[in-house]
Amino acid sequence: MVCSVGLLVITQKFAYGMLGLQTPIYFIFSVGLYIFAMNYYYKNHIKKLQESIKK
């Protein structure tokens, strides 16, 4: 989790620093996509853990 947040921060710094983006749309989109992906991953991970406990 810490590594993925670090990658998100580095990507944001690159996009706004090196590429010179001025609009917050990229930030909103990328953070929203990150939250969606992490939520999906953790839901599936918890489901797999619960299935292994039941067996």
Secondary structure as UniProt FT lines:
FT   HELIX           2..13
FT   HELIX           14..18
FT   HELIX           25..54
//
